[in-house]
Amino acid sequence: MQALVPIDSKKYLVLDGKTLEKKDALLPYDLLITDFCDGAKAVLETCLKDCEAFYFDGEWIKATLYSLPTCDKAFIPKQSYLNKKHFSYMDCVDVLDFLRSPNGCPWDKEQTSHSIRTNIIEEAYELVDAIDLNSVPKMIEETGDLLLQAVFVFLMENARGTFGEQEVYDGLCGKLISRHTHIFGCDRATDGNSALDVWEANKNKEKHFESHTQNLMDVPNGMTALMRAQKVGKRASKAGMDWQDVDGVIAKCLEELAELTFAIQEQGKEEVEKEMGDLLFSIVNLCRFLDVSAEIALTGATNKFIRRFERVEKMLKREGKNFEGCDAAYLDKLWEEAKKGD
């Protein structure tokens, strides 16, 4: 074969132009393509901007990807990220790895898994918000942002020598296989609920839980209070501790409300806080019993409050008034009017 083109390269990929199909896998390489047919050029143009290229016609001749003729051999140097139209998962890893390198971004280099903890939570909520809005562009953006946090964590931990992406993949895929024994084993599941039961049973085996309390304590403290309370209640229910019917749950909520009322009238702030917690936990259990997400229900109610508040404020502005200058009775009247807009 003719000597390779005079370009400093450590990573050539030699292939027949007709087999150039998986473009994402090829982008990290310098491509030395034999039989550079029109099809190969079309594939490259979908993933690269017009770039420097070489073709062989007795000698290597510099051209651009756009102007390359059909030829026996063509050489496409490895492209910088600025010259790509499309990116792969490995590009995401490589870019972030570069940002954390000595020549990278000062902020990225300073981060630790602990310092980006809040970012992880925020990005998860932003993705959920995009899903609720059914906004495809926002879902694409926020999915990427959440993926970034995961890549960030294993790159930082890999630098510390604790774990890297391989351990993450091994653990994830191993878990998916070992907990889906109704697919990869002898267990059976006929619907979603029974499949979840199989998953939970296998998880308990893997974690070597010796009591139901350990299962409850395994619910992460990092969850929101509503989400954690509902998950704890669900696991307690699976252990057999639950009400027989919804009337029992409602009665418990009323009982806790009465105890809160008494605490407000007769006891101090510390006791009021305890009783308020008991009432909230009971209401969360009512949500669980009715198969309603407490988190989603409260988010919906909060959003509804904001919408109604906005309507009231607009009505006040039309009258040349503001909240501060109106008494409670008048605001209640406007609030009832605002509710009609729902």
C-alpha positions in Angstrom: 0.0 0.0 0.0 1.2 3.5 -0.7 2.7 5.3 2.3 0.3 7.0 4.5 -0.3 10.7 4.1 2.2 12.9 5.9 0.0 13.7 8.9 1.0 13.0 12.5 -1.5 10.5 13.5 -1.7 7.6 16.0 -5.1 6.3 15.2 -5.9 5.3 11.6 -9.0 3.3 10.6 -8.7 1.7 7.2 -11.9 0.6 5.6 -13.7 0.2 2.3 -15.8 3.2 1.5 -18.8 1.0 0.9 -18.8 -0.2 4.5 -18.8 3.3 6.0 -22.1 3.1 7.8 -21.8 3.5 11.6 -20.7 7.1 11.4 -20.7 7.7 15.2 -18.1 4.9 15.7 -15.8 6.4 13.0 -15.6 10.0 14.1 -12.8 9.4 16.7 -10.5 8.1 14.0 -8.4 9.3 11.1 -10.0 7.6 8.2 -8.0 6.1 5.4 -10.7 5.0 3.0 -10.1 2.7 0.1 -12.4 2.9 -2.9 -13.8 6.3 -1.9 -17.2 6.0 -3.6 -19.9 8.6 -3.7 -21.8 6.8 -0.9 -18.9 7.2 1.5 -18.7 10.9 0.8 -22.5 11.2 1.5 -22.2 9.5 4.8 -19.3 11.7 6.0 -21.1 14.8 4.9 -24.0 14.0 7.2 -21.8 14.0 10.3 -18.9 16.4 9.4 -18.8 20.0 8.2 -16.7 20.7 5.2 -13.2 19.8 6.3 -9.7 19.3 5.1 -9.2 16.0 3.3 -6.7 14.3 1.0 -7.2 12.0 -2.0 -4.6 9.9 -3.8 -3.9 10.4 -7.5 -0.3 9.3 -7.8 0.4 11.4 -4.8 -1.6 12.8 -1.9 -3.5 15.9 -2.9 -5.1 18.3 -0.4 -8.8 19.1 -1.0 -12.0 19.5 1.1 -14.6 16.9 1.9 -17.0 18.8 -0.3 -14.7 18.8 -3.3 -13.3 15.3 -3.0 -13.6 13.4 -6.3 -14.4 9.7 -6.6 -11.0 8.1 -6.2 -9.1 5.0 -5.1 -8.1 6.3 -1.7 -9.1 9.2 0.5 -7.8 10.3 3.8 -10.0 12.2 6.3 -8.0 13.5 9.3 -9.6 13.2 12.7 -11.8 16.2 13.3 -12.0 18.6 16.2 -15.3 18.9 18.0 -15.9 22.3 16.4 -16.0 20.6 13.0 -18.7 18.0 13.8 -22.3 18.1 13.0 -23.3 15.1 15.2 -21.9 13.7 18.4 -21.9 10.4 20.2 -21.9 9.4 23.9 -18.2 9.0 23.8 -17.9 12.6 22.6 -19.7 13.7 25.7 -17.3 11.8 27.8 -14.3 13.1 25.9 -15.4 16.7 26.0 -16.1 16.7 29.7 -12.8 14.9 30.3 -11.0 17.6 28.4 -12.8 20.3 30.4 -11.4 18.7 33.6 -7.9 18.5 32.1 -5.0 20.9 32.9 -6.0 23.0 29.9 -9.7 22.9 30.6 -12.2 25.0 32.5 -11.3 26.2 36.0 -14.8 25.6 37.4 -15.1 22.0 36.0 -11.7 21.2 37.4 -12.7 22.3 40.9 -15.8 20.2 41.2 -16.3 17.0 43.2 -19.1 14.5 43.4 -20.3 16.2 46.6 -20.2 19.7 45.1 -22.5 18.8 42.2 -25.0 17.0 44.4 -27.5 19.9 44.1 -27.0 20.1 40.4 -28.0 16.5 40.0 -31.2 17.1 42.0 -32.0 20.3 40.0 -31.4 18.7 36.6 -33.6 15.7 37.5 -36.5 18.1 38.5 -35.9 20.1 35.3 -36.3 17.0 33.2 -39.5 16.0 35.1 -40.8 19.5 34.5 -40.0 19.2 30.7 -41.9 15.8 30.7 -44.9 17.4 32.4 -44.9 20.2 29.9 -44.7 17.6 27.1 -42.0 19.8 25.5 -39.8 17.7 23.3 -37.0 20.4 22.9 -36.8 20.8 26.6 -36.9 17.1 27.2 -33.9 16.7 24.8 -32.0 19.4 26.6 -32.8 18.3 30.1 -32.0 14.6 29.3 -28.6 15.8 28.2 -28.1 17.9 31.3 -29.0 14.9 33.5 -26.7 12.6 31.5 -23.9 15.2 32.0 -24.2 14.9 35.7 -23.8 11.1 35.6 -20.8 11.3 33.3 -19.4 14.1 35.6 -19.6 11.8 38.6 -17.8 8.8 37.2 -15.1 10.9 35.6 -14.4 12.6 38.9 -14.5 9.3 40.8 -12.3 7.6 38.2 -9.7 10.4 38.8 -9.8 9.6 42.5 -9.4 5.9 41.8 -12.7 4.8 43.3 -14.7 3.7 40.2 -15.2 4.5 36.6 -17.8 4.0 33.9 -17.0 0.3 33.5 -18.1 -0.3 37.1 -21.2 1.7 36.5 -22.2 -0.3 33.4 -21.3 -3.6 35.2 -23.5 -2.8 38.1 -26.4 -1.4 36.1 -26.6 -4.3 33.6 -26.0 -6.9 36.4 -28.9 -5.4 38.3 -31.2 -5.3 35.3 -30.6 -9.0 34.7 -30.6 -10.2 38.3 -33.8 -8.4 39.3 -35.7 -9.4 36.1 -35.8 -13.0 37.0 -39.3 -13.2 35.4 -37.4 -12.5 32.1 -34.0 -14.0 32.7 -34.9 -16.7 35.3 -37.6 -18.9 36.5 -40.0 -16.4 38.2 -43.3 -15.4 36.6 -45.0 -12.0 36.3 -48.2 -11.5 34.4 -48.6 -7.7 34.9 -46.7 -4.6 36.0 -47.5 -5.0 39.7 -46.3 -8.6 39.8 -43.1 -7.6 37.9 -42.5 -5.0 40.6 -43.0 -7.6 43.3 -40.3 -9.8 41.7 -38.0 -6.8 41.4 -38.4 -5.8 45.1 -38.0 -9.5 46.2 -34.7 -9.8 44.3 -33.5 -6.4 45.6 -34.1 -7.5 49.1 -32.1 -10.7 48.5 -29.2 -8.7 47.0 -29.1 -6.2 49.9 -29.4 -9.0 52.5 -32.2 -7.4 54.3 -33.0 -9.3 57.5 -36.0 -7.2 58.5 -38.7 -5.0 57.0 -37.2 -2.0 59.0 -34.0 -2.3 57.0 -36.1 -2.0 53.8 -37.7 1.2 55.2 -34.4 2.6 56.2 -33.0 2.0 52.7 -35.3 4.7 51.3 -32.8 7.6 50.6 -32.8 10.6 52.9 -32.0 12.7 49.8 -35.5 12.3 48.4 -38.0 15.1 48.9 -40.0 14.6 52.2 -43.2 13.9 50.3 -41.6 11.3 48.0 -39.7 9.6 50.8 -42.8 9.5 53.1 -44.9 7.9 50.3 -42.2 5.3 49.5 -41.7 4.4 53.2 -45.5 4.0 53.5 -45.6 1.8 50.4 -42.9 -0.5 51.8 -44.6 -0.7 55.1 -47.8 -1.7 53.3 -46.1 -4.5 51.5 -44.9 -5.8 54.9 -48.6 -5.9 55.9 -48.9 -2.7 58.0 -51.7 -0.7 56.4 -55.4 0.3 56.7 -58.1 -2.0 55.5 -60.0 0.7 53.6 -59.9 4.4 52.7 -62.2 5.3 55.5 -59.6 4.2 58.0 -57.0 6.5 56.4 -59.4 9.4 56.3 -60.2 8.8 60.0 -56.5 8.9 60.8 -56.1 12.2 59.0 -58.9 13.7 61.0 -57.4 12.3 64.2 -54.1 14.0 63.4 -55.8 17.2 62.4 -57.6 17.3 65.8 -54.3 16.6 67.6 -52.7 19.5 65.6 -55.5 21.8 66.6 -55.1 21.0 70.2 -51.3 21.5 70.0 -51.8 24.9 68.4 -54.2 26.0 71.2 -52.5 24.4 74.2 -48.9 23.5 73.4 -45.6 25.0 72.1 -44.1 25.3 68.7 -42.1 22.0 69.1 -45.2 20.0 69.7 -47.0 21.8 66.8 -44.2 20.8 64.5 -44.5 17.2 65.5 -48.2 17.1 65.1 -48.0 18.9 61.7 -45.5 16.2 60.6 -48.0 13.5 61.7 -50.8 15.1 59.8 -48.7 15.5 56.6 -47.5 11.8 56.9 -51.2 10.7 57.2 -52.2 12.8 54.1 -49.3 11.3 52.2 -50.5 7.8 53.1 -54.0 8.8 51.9 -52.4 9.7 48.6 -50.7 6.4 48.5 -53.9 4.5 49.4 -55.7 6.3 46.6 -52.8 5.6 44.1 -52.1 9.4 43.8 -48.5 10.7 43.8 -48.3 13.2 46.7 -45.4 15.0 44.9 -47.4 15.4 41.7 -50.6 16.4 43.5 -48.9 19.1 45.5 -47.0 20.3 42.5 -50.3 20.6 40.6 -51.9 22.5 43.5 -48.9 24.9 43.8 -49.1 25.6 40.0 -52.8 26.1 40.3 -52.3 28.6 43.2 -49.8 30.6 41.1 -52.2 30.8 38.1 -55.0 32.0 40.4 -52.7 34.4 42.1 -51.7 35.9 38.7 -55.4 36.4 37.8 -56.1 38.2 41.1 -53.1 40.4 40.6 -54.2 41.3 37.0 -57.7 42.1 38.3 -56.2 44.4 41.0 -54.0 46.1 38.4 -57.1 46.8 36.2 -58.6 48.5 39.2 -55.5 50.4 40.0 -55.0 48.5 43.3 -52.4 46.2 44.8 -52.4 43.4 47.4 -51.1 45.6 50.1 -54.0 48.1 49.9 -56.8 45.5 50.1 -58.4 43.8 53.0 -58.8 40.0 53.3 -62.5 40.0 52.5 -62.0 41.8 49.2 -59.1 39.5 48.2 -61.2 36.5 49.0 -63.9 37.8 46.6 -61.4 38.2 43.8 -60.0 34.7 44.6 -63.4 33.1 44.1 -63.6 35.0 40.8 -60.1 33.7 39.8 -61.1 30.1 40.6 -63.7 30.2 37.8 -60.8 30.4 35.3 -59.7 26.8 36.0 
